[in-house]
């Protein structure tokens, strides 16, 4: 994925660096490329770490109630 691809991914959050760059916006101060601290995103409360479920943790009938993101 590159910033040029971002507009084709409507599901990207408004804080996504690819989306921000594609839209000509600045990265937020907590972004590791700006502040140099990879943990700043967690300190800012923006990270989704610990808030996600694996797809096999949700019954298939309940998927519509969850955001689904596949890696790979």
N, C-alpha and C positions, 0 to 999 in steps of 0.2 A: 504494500500500500504506500502511496505517496500523497503529499498534500493535494496534488492535482486530481486524485481519485476521490477525495473526501466528499464532494457534492453528490456522488452516486451512492453514498452510504448514509441515508437519512437517519439511521439508527444511532449514529455516532453522537455521544453527548456533547452539549455545547462547550464543555471544557476540554474536549479532545484536541490535542496539539495539532494533529493533521487538519482537523476542521478549522481551527483558529487560523492557522497559516494560510489555508486555502481561501479563507474569507478576508485575508489581509489584516487580521487582528493580532495583537500582541499576546504572548503567552503570559499567564498569570504569575504573580511573584512567587508562588509556591512550586512552580514547575521546576524540576531538577535541572533543566537546561539553563534556567535563569538564576536560581539560587545556589546551584551546585550540591544540594542536599537531596539525595534520593528518598529520604524519609520525610521530607517536607510535605509531600502529598498526604501522608498519613497524619501528620501533626495538624494539617489544615482541615482534616475530616472529610476530604474529597475522595480518598481511596475507597474502593469497594472490597478490599481485603477483608475476609471473614464474613462477608455479607452474601456470598454466592453459594449456590447449590449445584451439584453435579446433575446432569440431566437424568441420570438413573435414580436420583434421590426424590424425584417428583413423579407421581403416577402420570402416565401418558394422558389420561383423561383430564388432568389438571394443568397441562402445559399452557393452555390459553391464559391462565391466571398468573403466569410467570414470563419474564423476558427470557428468551432463549438465545444463547450465544455459543456458537461452536468454534472450537479451536482446532486447526489442522485441516 
